[in-house]
Structure formats: C-alpha cells, structure tokens
Amino acid sequence: GRHSRSAVSAASLPLGVAVEIEGIFEVQ
C-alpha cells in the first residue's frame, strides 16, 4: 500500500515514472 502511494506521488515528477515502475515490481 505504501509503495503504491509513493509511486502515485512520485508520478508527478519526471523521475517519478521510473519510481512508479520499480514500485509496481516490488508489489508483485
């Protein structure tokens, strides 16, 4: 859950894309 929220917040930033993708892998 925390990883999902972090990814959504980081998505607002250019580098957030990489963070979001990495977060998804951690969840799975």
CHARMM internal coordinates of N, CA and C (Angstrom, degrees):
IC EDIT
DIST 1 N 1 CA 1.4720
DIST 1 CA 1 C 1.5160
ANGL 1 N 1 CA 1 C 110.70
DIST 1 C 2 N 1.3161
ANGL 1 CA 1 C 2 N 116.14
DIHE 1 N 1 CA 1 C 2 N -46.58
DIST 2 N 2 CA 1.4709
ANGL 1 C 2 N 2 CA 119.33
DIHE 1 CA 1 C 2 N 2 CA -179.16
DIST 2 CA 2 C 1.5226
ANGL 2 N 2 CA 2 C 110.50
DIHE 1 C 2 N 2 CA 2 C -63.36
DIST 2 C 3 N 1.3257
ANGL 2 CA 2 C 3 N 117.46
DIHE 2 N 2 CA 2 C 3 N -39.06
DIST 3 N 3 CA 1.4588
ANGL 2 C 3 N 3 CA 120.77
DIHE 2 CA 2 C 3 N 3 CA -179.86
DIST 3 CA 3 C 1.5249
ANGL 3 N 3 CA 3 C 109.72
DIHE 2 C 3 N 3 CA 3 C -62.74
DIST 3 C 4 N 1.3258
ANGL 3 CA 3 C 4 N 117.19
DIHE 3 N 3 CA 3 C 4 N -39.01
DIST 4 N 4 CA 1.4611
ANGL 3 C 4 N 4 CA 120.52
DIHE 3 CA 3 C 4 N 4 CA -179.67
DIST 4 CA 4 C 1.5194
ANGL 4 N 4 CA 4 C 110.41
DIHE 3 C 4 N 4 CA 4 C -62.50
DIST 4 C 5 N 1.3370
ANGL 4 CA 4 C 5 N 116.68
DIHE 4 N 4 CA 4 C 5 N -47.40
DIST 5 N 5 CA 1.4642
ANGL 4 C 5 N 5 CA 120.15
DIHE 4 CA 4 C 5 N 5 CA -179.32
DIST 5 CA 5 C 1.5252
ANGL 5 N 5 CA 5 C 110.52
DIHE 4 C 5 N 5 CA 5 C -62.39
DIST 5 C 6 N 1.3213
ANGL 5 CA 5 C 6 N 117.12
DIHE 5 N 5 CA 5 C 6 N -41.88
DIST 6 N 6 CA 1.4661
ANGL 5 C 6 N 6 CA 121.32
DIHE 5 CA 5 C 6 N 6 CA -179.55
DIST 6 CA 6 C 1.5233
ANGL 6 N 6 CA 6 C 109.59
DIHE 5 C 6 N 6 CA 6 C -61.51
DIST 6 C 7 N 1.3199
ANGL 6 CA 6 C 7 N 117.09
DIHE 6 N 6 CA 6 C 7 N -41.26
DIST 7 N 7 CA 1.4576
ANGL 6 C 7 N 7 CA 121.07
DIHE 6 CA 6 C 7 N 7 CA -179.03
DIST 7 CA 7 C 1.5206
ANGL 7 N 7 CA 7 C 110.44
DIHE 6 C 7 N 7 CA 7 C -64.64
DIST 7 C 8 N 1.3306
ANGL 7 CA 7 C 8 N 116.51
DIHE 7 N 7 CA 7 C 8 N -42.84
DIST 8 N 8 CA 1.4632
ANGL 7 C 8 N 8 CA 120.47
DIHE 7 CA 7 C 8 N 8 CA -179.14
DIST 8 CA 8 C 1.5243
ANGL 8 N 8 CA 8 C 110.18
DIHE 7 C 8 N 8 CA 8 C -62.94
DIST 8 C 9 N 1.3254
ANGL 8 CA 8 C 9 N 116.97
DIHE 8 N 8 CA 8 C 9 N -44.05
DIST 9 N 9 CA 1.4631
ANGL 8 C 9 N 9 CA 120.67
DIHE 8 CA 8 C 9 N 9 CA -179.76
DIST 9 CA 9 C 1.5199
ANGL 9 N 9 CA 9 C 110.59
DIHE 8 C 9 N 9 CA 9 C -66.18
DIST 9 C 10 N 1.3210
ANGL 9 CA 9 C 10 N 116.89
DIHE 9 N 9 CA 9 C 10 N -42.42
DIST 10 N 10 CA 1.4613
ANGL 9 C 10 N 10 CA 121.42
DIHE 9 CA 9 C 10 N 10 CA -178.65
DIST 10 CA 10 C 1.5253
ANGL 10 N 10 CA 10 C 110.70
DIHE 9 C 10 N 10 CA 10 C -69.73
DIST 10 C 11 N 1.3290
ANGL 10 CA 10 C 11 N 117.44
DIHE 10 N 10 CA 10 C 11 N -23.99
DIST 11 N 11 CA 1.4638
ANGL 10 C 11 N 11 CA 121.12
DIHE 10 CA 10 C 11 N 11 CA -178.43
DIST 11 CA 11 C 1.5266
ANGL 11 N 11 CA 11 C 110.68
DIHE 10 C 11 N 11 CA 11 C -59.55
DIST 11 C 12 N 1.3264
ANGL 11 CA 11 C 12 N 117.54
DIHE 11 N 11 CA 11 C 12 N -22.69
DIST 12 N 12 CA 1.4598
ANGL 11 C 12 N 12 CA 121.34
DIHE 11 CA 11 C 12 N 12 CA 179.85
DIST 12 CA 12 C 1.5238
ANGL 12 N 12 CA 12 C 110.94
DIHE 11 C 12 N 12 CA 12 C -68.84
DIST 12 C 13 N 1.3308
ANGL 12 CA 12 C 13 N 116.03
DIHE 12 N 12 CA 12 C 13 N -22.07
DIST 13 N 13 CA 1.4676
ANGL 12 C 13 N 13 CA 120.31
DIHE 12 CA 12 C 13 N 13 CA -179.42
DIST 13 CA 13 C 1.5280
ANGL 13 N 13 CA 13 C 110.17
DIHE 12 C 13 N 13 CA 13 C -99.55
DIST 13 C 14 N 1.3382
ANGL 13 CA 13 C 14 N 117.41
DIHE 13 N 13 CA 13 C 14 N 154.41
DIST 14 N 14 CA 1.4753
ANGL 13 C 14 N 14 CA 121.37
DIHE 13 CA 13 C 14 N 14 CA 179.49
DIST 14 CA 14 C 1.5232
ANGL 14 N 14 CA 14 C 111.74
DIHE 13 C 14 N 14 CA 14 C -55.03
DIST 14 C 15 N 1.3258
ANGL 14 CA 14 C 15 N 116.23
DIHE 14 N 14 CA 14 C 15 N -44.67
DIST 15 N 15 CA 1.4638
ANGL 14 C 15 N 15 CA 119.91
DIHE 14 CA 14 C 15 N 15 CA -179.55
DIST 15 CA 15 C 1.5232
ANGL 15 N 15 CA 15 C 110.74
DIHE 14 C 15 N 15 CA 15 C -74.40
DIST 15 C 16 N 1.3161
ANGL 15 CA 15 C 16 N 116.83
DIHE 15 N 15 CA 15 C 16 N -10.62
DIST 16 N 16 CA 1.4578
ANGL 15 C 16 N 16 CA 120.77
DIHE 15 CA 15 C 16 N 16 CA -178.86
DIST 16 CA 16 C 1.5189
ANGL 16 N 16 CA 16 C 112.02
DIHE 15 C 16 N 16 CA 16 C -60.59
DIST 16 C 17 N 1.3253
ANGL 16 CA 16 C 17 N 116.06
DIHE 16 N 16 CA 16 C 17 N -27.90
DIST 17 N 17 CA 1.4653
ANGL 16 C 17 N 17 CA 119.68
DIHE 16 CA 16 C 17 N 17 CA -179.08
DIST 17 CA 17 C 1.5245
ANGL 17 N 17 CA 17 C 110.41
DIHE 16 C 17 N 17 CA 17 C -59.70
DIST 17 C 18 N 1.3222
ANGL 17 CA 17 C 18 N 116.50
DIHE 17 N 17 CA 17 C 18 N -47.90
DIST 18 N 18 CA 1.4625
ANGL 17 C 18 N 18 CA 120.45
DIHE 17 CA 17 C 18 N 18 CA -179.54
DIST 18 CA 18 C 1.5257
ANGL 18 N 18 CA 18 C 109.95
DIHE 17 C 18 N 18 CA 18 C -64.82
DIST 18 C 19 N 1.3318
ANGL 18 CA 18 C 19 N 116.42
DIHE 18 N 18 CA 18 C 19 N -40.02
DIST 19 N 19 CA 1.4626
ANGL 18 C 19 N 19 CA 120.80
DIHE 18 CA 18 C 19 N 19 CA -179.67
DIST 19 CA 19 C 1.5193
ANGL 19 N 19 CA 19 C 110.06
DIHE 18 C 19 N 19 CA 19 C -64.39
DIST 19 C 20 N 1.3286
ANGL 19 CA 19 C 20 N 116.41
DIHE 19 N 19 CA 19 C 20 N -41.23
DIST 20 N 20 CA 1.4584
ANGL 19 C 20 N 20 CA 120.22
DIHE 19 CA 19 C 20 N 20 CA -179.16
DIST 20 CA 20 C 1.5279
ANGL 20 N 20 CA 20 C 110.16
DIHE 19 C 20 N 20 CA 20 C -63.56
DIST 20 C 21 N 1.3233
ANGL 20 CA 20 C 21 N 116.59
DIHE 20 N 20 CA 20 C 21 N -45.45
DIST 21 N 21 CA 1.4668
ANGL 20 C 21 N 21 CA 120.67
DIHE 20 CA 20 C 21 N 21 CA 179.78
DIST 21 CA 21 C 1.5287
ANGL 21 N 21 CA 21 C 110.13
DIHE 20 C 21 N 21 CA 21 C -61.06
DIST 21 C 22 N 1.3239
ANGL 21 CA 21 C 22 N 116.09
DIHE 21 N 21 CA 21 C 22 N -44.74
DIST 22 N 22 CA 1.4674
ANGL 21 C 22 N 22 CA 120.37
DIHE 21 CA 21 C 22 N 22 CA -179.31
DIST 22 CA 22 C 1.5264
ANGL 22 N 22 CA 22 C 109.61
DIHE 21 C 22 N 22 CA 22 C -62.79
DIST 22 C 23 N 1.3320
ANGL 22 CA 22 C 23 N 116.89
DIHE 22 N 22 CA 22 C 23 N -39.95
DIST 23 N 23 CA 1.4549
ANGL 22 C 23 N 23 CA 121.18
DIHE 22 CA 22 C 23 N 23 CA -179.91
DIST 23 CA 23 C 1.5161
ANGL 23 N 23 CA 23 C 111.34
DIHE 22 C 23 N 23 CA 23 C -62.90
DIST 23 C 24 N 1.3290
ANGL 23 CA 23 C 24 N 116.35
DIHE 23 N 23 CA 23 C 24 N -38.91
DIST 24 N 24 CA 1.4635
ANGL 23 C 24 N 24 CA 120.27
DIHE 23 CA 23 C 24 N 24 CA 179.96
DIST 24 CA 24 C 1.5292
ANGL 24 N 24 CA 24 C 109.74
DIHE 23 C 24 N 24 CA 24 C -62.18
DIST 24 C 25 N 1.3198
ANGL 24 CA 24 C 25 N 116.98
DIHE 24 N 24 CA 24 C 25 N -42.43
DIST 25 N 25 CA 1.4603
ANGL 24 C 25 N 25 CA 120.04
DIHE 24 CA 24 C 25 N 25 CA 179.89
DIST 25 CA 25 C 1.5222
ANGL 25 N 25 CA 25 C 110.63
DIHE 24 C 25 N 25 CA 25 C -62.88
DIST 25 C 26 N 1.3187
ANGL 25 CA 25 C 26 N 116.95
DIHE 25 N 25 CA 25 C 26 N -38.21
DIST 26 N 26 CA 1.4662
ANGL 25 C 26 N 26 CA 120.31
DIHE 25 CA 25 C 26 N 26 CA -179.96
DIST 26 CA 26 C 1.5251
ANGL 26 N 26 CA 26 C 110.22
DIHE 25 C 26 N 26 CA 26 C -64.80
DIST 26 C 27 N 1.3256
ANGL 26 CA 26 C 27 N 116.93
DIHE 26 N 26 CA 26 C 27 N -39.03
DIST 27 N 27 CA 1.4613
ANGL 26 C 27 N 27 CA 120.64
DIHE 26 CA 26 C 27 N 27 CA -179.46
DIST 27 CA 27 C 1.5250
ANGL 27 N 27 CA 27 C 109.98
DIHE 26 C 27 N 27 CA 27 C -64.76
DIST 27 C 28 N 1.3309
ANGL 27 CA 27 C 28 N 115.93
DIHE 27 N 27 CA 27 C 28 N -44.14
DIST 28 N 28 CA 1.4632
ANGL 27 C 28 N 28 CA 119.20
DIHE 27 CA 27 C 28 N 28 CA -178.47
DIST 28 CA 28 C 1.5203
ANGL 28 N 28 CA 28 C 109.70
DIHE 27 C 28 N 28 CA 28 C -74.45
END
COOR INIT
IC SEED 1 N 1 CA 1 C
IC BUILD
